[in-house]
Amino acid sequence: MVGSLPQLPVTRRRPWVQIGCIISGLAVSTLAGCVVPTETGSESSAPPATEHTMPPEMVPASVSDRVLEQAAQDLQLPISELSILRVNQETWLDGCLGLGRPDEGCLQALVPGWQVEVVHHDTSDFYRTDAEGNAIRRSPLDNNLPPSIGEKVIALAAAEAGVPAEQLQVTSSEPRVWDGCLGIAAPNTACTDIAIFGWRAVVEGGGATLVYHTDMSGDDIRLNDLE
């Protein structure tokens, strides 16, 4: 499903790639992202002036190449105009990668794979694949928060709200680019000028509504109690 994103440069495809950036000729690889100017204590609204590649989960070129080829065909765009930004290693619950149609029979089995965000200028599309990239499906979903992050968010929300996890669900999510405070900081708080690719997720259930900001892997999840 298409969503708005800052305009991003084209990713160069390599046999193995990591998220990183080129700053003053120095390569920096980090899960957090790339150092860029941002507003203090807030979400970055300007596109980071960096080269964006894929995260440190070491996505095989065979997968990224096939996803880009499929996206170019789906979007009817030259592959050179597409890039890959967020990538998460996932385990899908069936052979349809969790995207089966109501009338479609899906093999009931755990399928290791990937969720890949393909970017074209200011829009993005999400694709799901198996581990080798032999099965690829474009997501029609509005909520594309990676399941691995969603599980962590729900677990944290259950603990903080005192509500059983079974009563909670992520009702909406969107990709974001944060500063060093993940967009959550009290007034006059200094935040690191760094671009952190992540998610904003809304959790509801049991009479509670909680908003969380995460990094790209879900290793850093913070409750936004300022909204």
N, C-alpha and C positions, 0 to 999 in steps of 0.2 A: 504494500500500500504506500502510496507516495506521501512524503512529508517534506516540510521545509527544512533546509539546512544551508549553512553558509557555503558560498561557492568554493570549491576545492580543486586543486590541481590534479592532473592525471597521474595515477599510480603507475610506476614502471614495474612490469612483471619480472620477477626473479625466481630462480629455482626454489629458494627459501627466503622469506622476508619477515621483518619485524616492524612493529610500529616504531617510528623514530622521526627525526627531523634533521635538516641541514641548517645550521646556524653559523654564519661567518666561516663557512667551509669546514666546520667540525661536525661529525656525525654523532648524534646522541640517541641512544636506544633506551627507552624507559617505558614502563607501564603507564606512568602518569601522563606523559605526553611531551610537549615541546614548550620551551620558554617563549612566551609572547606577551606583549602588552595587553592588559585587561583592566577593567574597572575594579577598584578595591572593594572586596567583600561582596561581590556580586557575580552573577552569571556573565560570561563573555558573550557579547552580542556581535562583535566584529569577527570576520573570518581570520583564523590564525595564519600568519604569513610564513608557512612552513611547508615542507614536503611531507605528505601523509602516506604512510604505508600500513601494513597490517600488524596486528598485535603479536606479542611474543609467544603465542601458542604454536608457532611454527607451522603455518598452513602450507601444505604441499602445493607446488606450482600446478600440478595436475588438477587440483580442485579449483584454485583461483582462476586458472585459464579457462576451464570449462564453464565456470559461473559467469565470467565476463563474456564468453562467446554466447551463452544462453541469453544473457541480459541484452546483448547487442541485437540478437534476433528478436527478442520480445519487444524491445523498445524501438526497433528499427533505427538504430544509431550506429555510427562507426565505433568499433571497439576502442579506438584511440581516445574517444571522448568520455570513456567510463573509467572509474577508479573504485577501489575497494577501501572502505574505512573501518567500520566495526566488524570484528569477527569473533565468534564465540564457539568453543567446542561444546557440543551438546550430545545427549542421548535421546533419540526420539522413541516414542512408545509404540510405533507401528511402521510398517513398510511404506506407508504414505507420508512419512515424516511429520505426522500430526496434521496434515493438510488434506486429508481425504474428503471427497464429496459424500453427501448422504447416501447416494446410490452406488458408491464405490466400495468394493471389498478390499480391505487392507490386511496384509499379513500381520498377525499379532505377535510382534517380537521387538526386542530392544534393538535399536539401530544407531550405533555411534555415528556421529557426523558433525556438521557445522551449520551455524547460521551466519550468513554473509550479507553485509550491507553494501549495495552497489550505488555509487553516487554519480549523478550527472548534473553538473552546475549546482543549482539550489534545490534539487530534489533527490530523494533516495528511494530505493526499492530493496526489499529484504528477500533473500533466497535461503532455502534449506537444502542441505545435501547429505548424502551418506558419507562415510569416511573417505572413500576414493573419488567422490564426485561423479559416480556413475548414475546416481539418481539425483535430480535437481528439480526443485519446485519453487516457483515464485509465490511468495506469501500474499494472500488477499486480505490478511488480518489488519485491523486498525491497531491492535495491541501487539507489538513485536518485541516486547521485553523478553530477552532470552530466558527460557525456562530455568536454567541453572541460577540465574540472578533472581528470578521470581521466587524460587524456593527459599533463598536466603532472606529476601525481603519479607516474605510471609512469616518466616520463623522469628525474625527480629520484631515484627509488628505484634505477633502473638505474645512475646515476652514483655514488650513495653506496654501493651494495652490490656494485658491480662485476659485475653480472649483466645479460646482454642483455635489453633491454626485451621481446623476444618471449617470454621465459620468465616474465615477471611478469604478474600480474593483480590487480585490486582485488577482494578476496574479500568484503568487507563495508564498509558505510559508513552513517553516520547524521548527520542535521543536528544542529548544536550551536550554542550561544551562548557565545562565549568572552569572556575579559577581554583586556586589551591585550597579554598575553603568549601569546595563543591557548591558554591553559590549560597552558602549559609553562613552568615556572619553578623554579629551585632554591629550597630553603628560605630564608626571610627575604628573598626577592627582591621588590621592590616592582613591581607591575604597574598600568598605567593603569586606572582605573575606567571602563571603556567596554564597551558590548555590541557584540561583533563576531559577526555571523551567518556561520556557515561550516559546515565538515564535519569529521568524524573518519573517516579511511579506513585500512583495513588492506590492505597489499600483501604478497602471498606469491608465492614461486617461486624456483627455483634454490637451495633450502635456506635462503632468507632469509624472515623475517617482519618487516615494518616498519610502524610506525604513524605516520600523518601527521595533523596538524591544519592546516586551511586556512581562509582567509577565504572570502567568498561568491563571489568571482570566480576564485580560484586564483592571484591575483597574489602572495599571501603563503602559502607552504607551509613547515611546520616539522616536522622529525622529532622524534617524542616518544621519546626514549631513556631516559625516567625510568620507564617501565612495566616 
